[in-house]
Amino acid sequence: PDAPQIGEEELDRLQIEHLTYLRGLKRRSILIANGPLDDQTDVRFRGISVYGVPLAEALVLAKADPMVRAGRLAIEGARWLTAEDDVQFRRG
C-alpha cells in the first residue's frame, strides 16, 4: 500500500530487471518455481516463489530483486513443509 509512485517507463524497466533477475536465479537452480497469483482472496500477495536454499539465504536473494529494492514489492518468507514425495519440482 505504501509503494512509491513510479512512472510508466521506470516501471517497465523495473519489470524487465525483475524478470531477468528471477530467470538468473532459476538458471542457477536457486529458484525452483515462481509466478504471479491470480484470482486470490488477498490482493496484497502478488506472487509465490519456491527457493531451494535455506530461508535466510532465500530472503537475502529475494530482497535483492530490483522491484523489492525499488519498494514496489515486499517480501514475506516461510519454510514450507510437505509430506515426503508429496510435491516434486524439476530443477534446471
Secondary structure, 3 states (H helix, E strand, C coil): CCCCCCCHHHHHHHHHHHHHHHHHHHHCCCEEEEEECCCCCCCCCCEEEEECCCHHHHHHHHHCCHHHHCCCCCCCCCCCCCCCCCCCCCCC
